[in-house]
Amino acid sequence: MRFASLGSGSKGNSLIVDAGDTRLLLDCGFSTRATIEKLARLGISPEEIDGVLVTHEHSDHIAGVFKFACRFGIPVHLTHGTYIAAPRGKTSLPECRLIDSHARFAIGSLEIHPFPVPHDAREPVQYAFSNGRHRLGVLTDSGSITQHIVDVLRVCDALVLECNHDQNMLKASGYPIQLKRRIAGNFGHLDNRQAASLLRQIETQQLQHIVAAHLSEQNNRPQLVVKALASALNCAEDWIGVADQENGFGWRQMF
């Protein structure tokens, strides 16, 4: 089981999970052309994708989902709230399969565990993936950490974790006060401190990979993220991975 990112940040997000005979795309915030190019960089063709999972309707996560899925005949899995709120424009809808935000389901050899998160969207979820041997947890676009989030992510072999902003940088930024409040609020985005706090609440002994994601280009710095997470894990700073906007990160294998 392996995973990689096509790109991560406010300009677009997409993650691929590969279990050998099953390949899933988590979100698609890029154009179809860009998505094809980014997949090619990872050695994957669109025809190999078995499904697209959607976390929520914000454009940096869903902008390219429907066009990409329609073009290649890929089913899209999303909550009812996201389906209702998703902007579609003139795009024809692909096959859409509504999911329960609390119910596990399977696609091929992967079991998917959706879980609700506090974010300013209609019915947002994040996901954990398992092939029966390894477990990948993904948590971005959450304004706070709930006990349910801790329970779902308590034991993972790999974790992709939002570190959107540094509190001090956000406070000192030129953003309008309402935007600052939205980002830092309980339904906004996780900061470095909150991400580190989550790591202290879960079991991390079997973590093979930790990758920080969804960093703000204006209100965070990779070195701040790495320092915060390494301190929480009591590990070397060079063990912490950081996804970037343009290239995301390359394949991470779980053994």
SEMI-322682 format. One record per residue: x, y, z of N, C-alpha, C in turn; residue number from 1. Coordinates in steps of 0.001 Angstrom, whole numbers, padded with zeros to 6 digits, always signed. Layout:
! residues N
       nu       nv       nw      cau      cav      caw       cu       cv       cw  seq
        X        Y        Z        X        Y        Z        X        Y        Z  NUM
...
***
This chain:
! residues 255
       nu       nv       nw      cau      cav      caw       cu       cv       cw  seq
  +000857  -001188  +000000  +000000  +000000  +000000  +000889  +001231  +000000    1
  +000569  +002186  -000875  +001361  +003400  -000971  +000443  +004586  -001253    2
  +000989  +005781  -001090  +000197  +006979  -001312  +001113  +008108  -001748    3
  +000528  +009086  -002431  +001285  +010244  -002908  +000331  +011415  -003065    4
  +000889  +012611  -003157  +000085  +013817  -003333  +000379  +014463  -004674    5
  -000679  +014904  -005342  -000515  +015634  -006601  -000241  +017104  -006353    6
  -000565  +017569  -005166  -000380  +018964  -004786  -001232  +019257  -003575    7
  -000767  +020171  -002714  -001488  +020428  -001475  -001355  +021889  -001070    8
  -002496  +022561  -000939  -002498  +023964  -000559  -003780  +024636  -000998    9
  -003846  +025925  -000825  -005077  +026654  -001114  -005396  +026753  -002601   10
  -004431  +026404  -003473  -004654  +026478  -004913  -005059  +025137  -005510   11
  -005143  +024113  -004684  -005562  +022815  -005193  -005010  +021675  -004367   12
  -005823  +020616  -004220  -005435  +019457  -003424  -005879  +018177  -004105   13
  -005028  +017149  -004031  -005396  +015827  -004508  -004378  +014820  -003994   14
  -004885  +013665  -003566  -004048  +012605  -003014  -004433  +011303  -003696   15
  -003460  +010443  -003955  -003746  +009145  -004546  -003329  +008047  -003578   16
  -004193  +007044  -003435  -003927  +005890  -002587  -003937  +004653  -003471   17
  -002872  +003856  -003393  -002674  +002719  -004284  -002493  +001451  -003449   18
  -003415  +000503  -003625  -003311  -000776  -002916  -002981  -001912  -003882   19
  -002357  -001589  -004994  -001971  -002608  -005966  -003028  -002828  -007014   20
  -004156  -003408  -006625  -005237  -003638  -007585  -006336  -002591  -007475   21
  -006170  -001628  -006570  -007160  -000571  -006377  -006442  +000766  -006223   22
  -006863  +001755  -007004  -006267  +003086  -006924  -007387  +004117  -006799   23
  -007299  +004919  -005759  -008319  +005921  -005493  -007712  +007308  -005444   24
  -008488  +008275  -005926  -008091  +009675  -005859  -008923  +010342  -004769   25
  -008252  +011009  -003856  -008944  +011758  -002804  -008922  +013227  -003179   26
  -010077  +013754  -003555  -010235  +015135  -004015  -009523  +015355  -005351   27
  -009914  +016416  -006027  -009270  +016808  -007276  -009527  +018293  -007468   28
  -008616  +019098  -006956  -008765  +020545  -007030  -008029  +021176  -008191   29
  -007634  +020359  -009171  -006875  +020838  -010322  -007666  +020606  -011608   30
  -007273  +021286  -012672  -007909  +021068  -013964  -007627  +019645  -014428   31
  -008421  +019179  -015387  -008211  +017830  -015912  -006820  +017695  -016517   32
  -006400  +018703  -017253  -005067  +018648  -017872  -003978  +018566  -016810   33
  -004082  +019415  -015784  -003065  +019407  -014726  -003085  +018084  -013969   34
  -004274  +017545  -013728  -004383  +016272  -013012  -003725  +015152  -013800   35
  -003965  +015111  -015098  -003344  +014098  -015955  -001824  +014213  -015889   36
  -001320  +015446  -015961  +000128  +015664  -015918  +000707  +015262  -014569   37
  +000015  +015589  -013507  +000505  +015254  -012167  +000470  +013743  -011929   38
  -000556  +013079  -012428  -000611  +011626  -012319  +000524  +010976  -013107   39
  +000795  +011519  -014296  +001876  +010971  -015126  +003217  +011069  -014415   40
  +003405  +012141  -013664  +004642  +012305  -012885  +004810  +011173  -011877   41
  +003683  +010619  -011427  +003705  +009513  -010468  +003614  +008152  -011149   42
  +003599  +008145  -012477  +003541  +006898  -013225  +002162  +006278  -013285   43
  +001123  +007104  -013177  -000268  +006625  -013166  -001039  +007268  -014313   44
  -001867  +006482  -014993  -002757  +007031  -016018  -004152  +007158  -015442   45
  -004967  +008097  -015930  -006325  +008276  -015401  -007172  +007015  -015485   46
  -006941  +006197  -016499  -007722  +004981  -016673  -007508  +003971  -015541   47
  -006461  +004153  -014777  -006172  +003242  -013665  -006896  +003629  -012372   48
  -007544  +004795  -012364  -008232  +005264  -011157  -009593  +004579  -011035   49
  -009844  +003959  -009892  -011090  +003220  -009681  -012199  +004052  -009040   50
  -011855  +005180  -008466  -012870  +006011  -007835  -012267  +007304  -007341   51
  -013111  +008322  -007228  -012716  +009600  -006640  -013537  +009815  -005376   52
  -012864  +010090  -004279  -013522  +010422  -003026  -013426  +011926  -002819   53
  -014488  +012521  -002322  -014512  +013973  -002113  -014667  +014263  -000624   54
  -013883  +015215  -000122  -013991  +015589  +001288  -015065  +016647  +001516   55
  -015105  +017670  +000643  -016098  +018734  +000784  -016096  +019588  -000474   56
  -016984  +020565  -000539  -017263  +021268  -001782  -016401  +022495  -002059   57
  -015438  +022833  -001222  -014606  +023999  -001498  -013762  +023766  -002748   58
  -013578  +024827  -003520  -013020  +024682  -004866  -011620  +024080  -004897   59
  -010814  +024311  -003872  -009457  +023751  -003900  -009449  +022237  -003711   60
  -010623  +021657  -003481  -010736  +020208  -003339  -011623  +019575  -004400   61
  -012546  +020346  -004969  -013536  +019736  -005861  -013557  +020333  -007267   62
  -012764  +021374  -007523  -012854  +022106  -008789  -012744  +021211  -010019   63
  -011895  +020200  -009963  -011699  +019362  -011140  -012376  +018011  -011080   64
  -013083  +017724  -010006  -013620  +016376  -009791  -014567  +015933  -010898   65
  -015593  +016717  -011182  -016647  +016259  -012084  -016165  +016132  -013530   66
  -015399  +017108  -014008  -014898  +017027  -015382  -013959  +015841  -015554   67
  -013066  +015667  -014589  -012112  +014566  -014663  -012843  +013221  -014616   68
  -013776  +013090  -013670  -014507  +011832  -013521  -015379  +011524  -014739   69
  -016012  +012542  -015284  -016846  +012349  -016476  -016009  +011901  -017672   70
  -014879  +012547  -017851  -014038  +012235  -019009  -013566  +010786  -018988   71
  -013276  +010268  -017809  -012701  +008927  -017734  -013649  +007889  -017134   72
  -014914  +008274  -016929  -015912  +007323  -016466  -015634  +006766  -015091   73
  -015234  +007643  -014180  -014858  +007228  -012828  -015968  +007604  -011853   74
  -016434  +006699  -011017  -017463  +007046  -010032  -016924  +007974  -008956   75
  -017787  +008870  -008476  -017428  +009844  -007442  -018194  +009508  -006166   76
  -017503  +009468  -005059  -018097  +009145  -003765  -018058  +010399  -002889   77
  -019212  +010793  -002342  -019296  +012015  -001553  -020533  +011983  -000676   78
  -020538  +012809  +000356  -021712  +012870  +001232  -022862  +013588  +000526   79
  -024062  +013389  +001051  -025228  +014048  +000476  -025093  +015564  +000562   80
  -024603  +016067  +001700  -024436  +017507  +001850  -023462  +018085  +000848   81
  -022358  +017375  +000603  -021385  +017841  -000384  -021971  +017784  -001782   82
  -022712  +016744  -002072  -023361  +016606  -003382  -024300  +017780  -003645   83
  -025078  +018167  -002642  -026030  +019273  -002795  -025303  +020600  -002962   84
  -024222  +020782  -002199  -023535  +022081  -002178  -022504  +022246  -003282   85
  -022113  +021159  -003938  -021022  +021227  -004914  -021400  +022056  -006131   86
  -020534  +023004  -006516  -020774  +023774  -007749  -020522  +022889  -008960   87
  -021436  +022898  -009906  -021301  +022016  -011066  -021174  +022776  -012380   88
  -021658  +024004  -012437  -021611  +024738  -013685  -022360  +023996  -014769   89
  -021763  +023900  -015943  -022393  +023213  -017064  -021862  +021788  -017240   90
  -021080  +021354  -016285  -020473  +020033  -016382  -021515  +018933  -016161   91
  -021496  +017939  -017032  -022353  +016769  -016818  -021855  +016027  -015593   92
  -022780  +015447  -014862  -022390  +014732  -013656  -021922  +013318  -013988   93
  -020840  +012883  -013366  -020429  +011484  -013489  -021329  +010626  -012611   94
  -021037  +009360  -012503  -021753  +008502  -011568  -021402  +008928  -010146   95
  -022390  +009385  -009383  -022159  +009848  -008019  -022769  +008847  -007033   96
  -021972  +008441  -006071  -022422  +007492  -005061  -022378  +008182  -003701   97
  -023542  +008332  -003094  -023630  +009022  -001816  -023180  +008112  -000686   98
  -022412  +008669  +000237  -021886  +007894  +001354  -022418  +008443  +002673   99
  -022420  +007605  +003672  -022761  +007989  +005039  -021466  +008402  +005723  100
  -021450  +009574  +006333  -020217  +010102  +006927  -019721  +009286  +008110  101
  -020524  +008321  +008579  -020119  +007478  +009707  -019980  +005999  +009329  102
  -020228  +005649  +008079  -020269  +004231  +007692  -019095  +003861  +006793  103
  -018393  +002817  +007169  -017301  +002312  +006350  -017847  +001645  +005090  104
  -017065  +001664  +004030  -017433  +000978  +002801  -016155  +000547  +002092  105
  -016307  -000277  +001079  -015138  -000814  +000386  -015184  -000460  -001091  106
  -013996  -000218  -001632  -013801  -000098  -003075  -012624  -001001  -003399  107
  -012894  -002056  -004142  -011836  -003020  -004438  -011265  -003586  -003150  108
  -009951  -003541  -003020  -009283  -004115  -001854  -009075  -003109  -000732  109
  -009638  -001910  -000864  -009483  -000886  +000157  -010771  -000691  +000950  110
  -010646  -000680  +002260  -011752  -000282  +003123  -011583  +001196  +003426  111
  -012659  +001962  +003253  -012621  +003410  +003467  -013453  +003741  +004687  112
  -012870  +004528  +005566  -013538  +004927  +006803  -013708  +006447  +006791  113
  -014861  +006952  +006322  -015103  +008397  +006384  -015407  +008830  +007813  114
  -015052  +010057  +008132  -015404  +010588  +009451  -015644  +012088  +009348  115
  -016680  +012593  +010028  -017016  +014018  +009953  -015976  +014871  +010668  116
  -015781  +016074  +010145  -014843  +017020  +010745  -015498  +018396  +010844  117
  -015084  +019209  +011821  -015628  +020571  +011947  -014962  +021525  +010958  118
  -015673  +021857  +009913  -015160  +022759  +008875  -016356  +023498  +008291  119
  -016126  +024672  +007741  -017239  +025495  +007269  -017704  +025076  +005873  120
  -018177  +023849  +005787  -018746  +023301  +004570  -020036  +022572  +004939  121
  -020774  +022085  +003927  -022115  +021545  +004162  -022103  +020230  +004956  122
  -021304  +019271  +004533  -021187  +017992  +005243  -019791  +017424  +005005  123
  -018768  +018082  +005558  -017386  +017689  +005273  -016973  +016420  +005992  124
  -016135  +015651  +005332  -015554  +014454  +005928  -014072  +014378  +005569  125
  -013350  +013575  +006329  -012025  +013148  +005952  -012052  +011625  +005936  126
  -010925  +010997  +005620  -010951  +009557  +005397  -009733  +008849  +005980  127
  -009957  +007593  +006372  -008867  +006671  +006660  -009015  +005498  +005696  128
  -007886  +004942  +005266  -007871  +003865  +004275  -007130  +002662  +004848  129
  -007639  +001469  +004564  -006974  +000260  +005035  -007058  -000838  +003983  130
  -005972  -001576  +003835  -005975  -002741  +002947  -005994  -004038  +003748  131
  -006298  -003938  +005051  -006323  -005095  +005922  -005030  -005309  +006674  132
  -003975  -004681  +006184  -002668  -004793  +006833  -002158  -003442  +007302  133
  -002353  -002434  +006469  -001862  -001090  +006785  -003017  -000097  +006773  134
  -002820  +001015  +007481  -003857  +002035  +007611  -003256  +003419  +007389  135
  -003880  +004163  +006496  -003495  +005545  +006201  -004588  +006462  +006690  136
  -004241  +007459  +007490  -005194  +008465  +007929  -004928  +009792  +007255  137
  -005988  +010482  +006866  -005862  +011812  +006240  -006747  +012782  +007003  138
  -006155  +013886  +007428  -006919  +014927  +008131  -006465  +016296  +007673  139
  -007294  +016942  +006873  -007077  +018346  +006517  -008419  +019060  +006633  140
  -008405  +020372  +006528  -009640  +021164  +006514  -010526  +020845  +007706  141
  -009931  +020974  +008877  -010662  +020798  +010130  -010246  +021928  +011060  142
  -011222  +022604  +011629  -010889  +023749  +012475  -010477  +023380  +013882  143
  -010784  +022150  +014294  -010464  +021709  +015649  -010386  +020192  +015670  144
  -009877  +019651  +016778  -009726  +018213  +016944  -010834  +017704  +017861  145
  -011652  +016802  +017372  -012708  +016203  +018182  -012245  +014849  +018718  146
  -012953  +014343  +019705  -012612  +013027  +020220  -012812  +011954  +019159  147
  -013810  +012139  +018308  -014052  +011160  +017245  -012876  +011119  +016275  148
  -012316  +012272  +015940  -011139  +012309  +015075  -009984  +011551  +015724  149
  -009762  +011800  +017011  -008697  +011101  +017738  -008926  +009593  +017683  150
  -010156  +009163  +017892  -010459  +007736  +017907  -010210  +007087  +016539  151
  -010618  +007755  +015475  -010447  +007198  +014131  -008969  +007101  +013764  152
  -008190  +008095  +014146  -006777  +008166  +013745  -005828  +007621  +014806  153
  -006373  +006997  +015818  -005545  +006591  +016961  -004398  +005663  +016569  154
  -004651  +004736  +015666  -003600  +003809  +015243  -003505  +003828  +013717  155
  -002436  +004402  +013217  -002211  +004480  +011772  -000758  +004138  +011459  156
  -000538  +003617  +010262  +000825  +003383  +009778  +001362  +004618  +009061  157
  +000459  +005460  +008589  +000848  +006700  +007915  -000240  +007738  +008141  158
  +000183  +008986  +008190  -000763  +010065  +008472  -000413  +011297  +007654  159
  -001406  +011809  +006938  -001289  +013090  +006244  -002089  +014086  +007064  160
  -001405  +015097  +007590  -001997  +015947  +008622  -001889  +017428  +008272  161
  -003018  +018121  +008342  -003031  +019549  +008060  -002219  +020345  +009081  162
  -001356  +021192  +008553  -000640  +022194  +009346  -000791  +023497  +008567  163
  -001970  +024065  +008621  -002289  +025173  +007724  -001529  +026443  +008029  164
  -001464  +026812  +009301  -000872  +028113  +009603  -000164  +028126  +010956  165
  +000697  +029084  +011096  +001316  +029398  +012376  +000492  +030518  +012999  166
  +000117  +030355  +014253  -000757  +031332  +014911  -000211  +032752  +014831  167
  +001052  +032922  +015149  +001636  +034266  +015171  +001712  +034882  +013788  168
  +002042  +034062  +012793  +002106  +034583  +011430  +000729  +035008  +010945  169
  -000291  +034232  +011285  -001648  +034596  +010868  -002085  +035895  +011528  170
  -001803  +036044  +012818  -002181  +037264  +013537  -001509  +038498  +012946  171
  -000255  +038341  +012510  +000516  +039472  +011989  +000294  +039707  +010500  172
  -000467  +038839  +009863  -000660  +038953  +008413  -001569  +040121  +008062  173
  -001604  +040433  +006787  -002454  +041510  +006296  -003850  +041054  +005933  174
  -004213  +039841  +006299  -005541  +039333  +006009  -006601  +040174  +006734  175
  -007781  +040328  +006151  -008891  +040992  +006864  -009213  +040238  +008147  176
  -009666  +040950  +009148  -009911  +040352  +010451  -010914  +039212  +010371  177
  -011945  +039344  +009528  -012940  +038277  +009413  -012335  +036998  +008837  178
  -011418  +037164  +007885  -010759  +036000  +007305  -009846  +035337  +008328  179
  -009155  +036141  +009111  -008313  +035585  +010177  -009149  +034777  +011157  180
  -010294  +035329  +011529  -011169  +034625  +012472  -011700  +033333  +011870  181
  -012011  +033355  +010596  -012520  +032158  +009934  -011449  +031071  +009905  182
  -010233  +031406  +009524  -009150  +030428  +009437  -008817  +029842  +010801  183
  -008745  +030708  +011816  -008339  +030276  +013154  -009499  +029723  +013981  184
  -010712  +029822  +013482  -011884  +029407  +014247  -012052  +027894  +014315  185
  -013045  +027479  +015069  -013295  +026050  +015272  -013757  +025327  +014016  186
  -014149  +026089  +012991  -014570  +025472  +011733  -013680  +025919  +010580  187
  -012441  +026287  +010902  -011494  +026740  +009892  -010453  +025696  +009573  188
  -009191  +025993  +009938  -008080  +025105  +009597  -007176  +024886  +010803  189
  -006549  +023721  +010848  -005640  +023398  +011935  -004333  +024172  +011813  190
  -003854  +024692  +012948  -002534  +025320  +012960  -001488  +024308  +013419  191
  -000232  +024714  +013411  +000857  +023806  +013778  +000690  +023250  +015187  192
  +000275  +024109  +016095  +000107  +023704  +017490  -000976  +022635  +017630  193
  -002082  +022810  +016936  -003174  +021836  +017004  -002769  +020496  +016391  194
  -002029  +020563  +015288  -001568  +019330  +014658  -000654  +018555  +015596  195
  +000252  +019270  +016234  +001154  +018632  +017194  +000366  +018039  +018361  196
  -000686  +018723  +018783  -001517  +018236  +019879  -002179  +016911  +019521  197
  -002643  +016781  +018282  -003243  +015519  +017856  -002243  +014377  +017969  198
  -001008  +014627  +017552  +000009  +013580  +017599  +000266  +013106  +019023  199
  +000074  +013996  +019977  +000279  +013623  +021382  -000904  +012822  +021940  200
  -002018  +012789  +021197  -003210  +012092  +021677  -003417  +010729  +021027  201
  -002609  +010400  +020036  -002775  +009120  +019350  -001546  +008245  +019586  202
  -001669  +006977  +019220  -000540  +006069  +019318  +000339  +006236  +018074  203
  +001598  +006516  +018263  +002476  +006818  +017130  +003610  +005810  +016961  204
  +003612  +004745  +017768  +004717  +003797  +017719  +004865  +003132  +016349  205
  +003729  +002911  +015650  +003826  +002209  +014377  +003764  +003149  +013168  206
  +003841  +004440  +013412  +003863  +005384  +012294  +005110  +005193  +011440  207
  +004888  +004943  +010162  +006001  +004850  +009216  +006204  +006167  +008472  208
  +005110  +006924  +008343  +005179  +008193  +007611  +004285  +009222  +008286  209
  +004771  +010434  +008387  +003950  +011583  +008774  +004253  +012692  +007770  210
  +003216  +013193  +007117  +003399  +014246  +006117  +002480  +015410  +006446  211
  +003064  +016572  +006629  +002293  +017788  +006867  +001728  +018293  +005543  212
  +000471  +018747  +005558  -000190  +019132  +004313  -000999  +020410  +004485  213
  -001434  +020939  +003334  -002307  +022115  +003286  -001678  +023323  +003990  214
  -000374  +023521  +003817  +000305  +024677  +004404  -000099  +025956  +003687  215
  -000324  +027000  +004452  -000578  +028315  +003876  +000739  +028902  +003375  216
  +000737  +029407  +002150  +001949  +030012  +001600  +002276  +031327  +002296  217
  +001244  +032012  +002812  +001459  +033304  +003443  +001655  +033197  +004954  218
  +001051  +032209  +005582  +000979  +032195  +007043  +001639  +030986  +007702  219
  +002550  +030367  +006989  +003289  +029248  +007577  +004616  +029080  +006867  220
  +005498  +028314  +007464  +006785  +027986  +006885  +007087  +026522  +007190  221
  +007625  +025779  +006223  +007923  +024363  +006462  +008777  +024125  +007697  222
  +009736  +025001  +007951  +010609  +024780  +009112  +009850  +024884  +010429  223
  +008825  +025740  +010486  +008009  +025845  +011693  +007178  +024573  +011893  224
  +006664  +024063  +010798  +005864  +022841  +010842  +006707  +021663  +011317  225
  +007849  +021510  +010693  +008733  +020392  +011019  +009140  +020439  +012492  226
  +009466  +021604  +012974  +009864  +021744  +014373  +008734  +021340  +015318  227
  +007507  +021771  +015022  +006366  +021469  +015886  +006054  +019983  +015911  228
  +006039  +019334  +014747  +005684  +017928  +014691  +006794  +017034  +015237  229
  +008034  +017392  +014942  +009153  +016607  +015465  +009200  +016664  +016984  230
  +008863  +017811  +017548  +008835  +017944  +019002  +007757  +017056  +019601  231
  +006589  +017002  +018950  +005491  +016175  +019454  +005810  +014690  +019374  232
  +006558  +014303  +018337  +006884  +012893  +018133  +008214  +012496  +018761  233
  +008954  +013505  +019221  +010290  +013256  +019771  +011158  +012514  +018750  234
  +011170  +013044  +017535  +011924  +012414  +016455  +012802  +013448  +015761  235
  +013645  +012992  +014867  +014499  +013887  +014091  +013643  +014711  +013131  236
  +014014  +015955  +012952  +013223  +016835  +012093  +013201  +016361  +010646  237
  +014270  +015710  +010189  +014302  +015287  +008789  +013409  +014073  +008514  238
  +012758  +013540  +009573  +011821  +012436  +009377  +010434  +012953  +009004  239
  +010176  +014215  +009244  +008867  +014812  +008955  +008798  +015210  +007486  240
  +007773  +014739  +006803  +007569  +015133  +005417  +006658  +016342  +005318  241
  +006823  +017114  +004257  +005991  +018299  +004032  +005538  +018317  +002579  242
  +004218  +018361  +002372  +003663  +018456  +001022  +003702  +019907  +000564  243
  +003969  +020117  -000722  +003935  +021489  -001233  +002852  +021647  -002294  244
  +002598  +022893  -002657  +001488  +023191  -003556  +001716  +022642  -004961  245
  +002885  +022792  -005480  +003134  +022439  -006870  +003277  +020940  -007087  246
  +004066  +020288  -006245  +004388  +018885  -006479  +003840  +017923  -005430  247
  +003215  +018428  -004379  +002707  +017548  -003338  +003839  +016797  -002678  248
  +003829  +015484  -002818  +004972  +014666  -002425  +004902  +013356  -003194  249
  +006063  +012709  -003350  +006142  +011473  -004115  +005637  +010275  -003333  250
  +005726  +009128  -003959  +005187  +007902  -003371  +005806  +007602  -002005  251
  +004941  +007260  -001051  +005343  +006778  +000274  +004799  +005356  +000412  252
  +005687  +004421  +000638  +005312  +003017  +000730  +005164  +002586  +002187  253
  +004154  +001786  +002462  +003999  +001193  +003790  +004368  -000286  +003725  254
  +005176  -000727  +004678  +005678  -002103  +004689  +005128  -002854  +005901  255
***
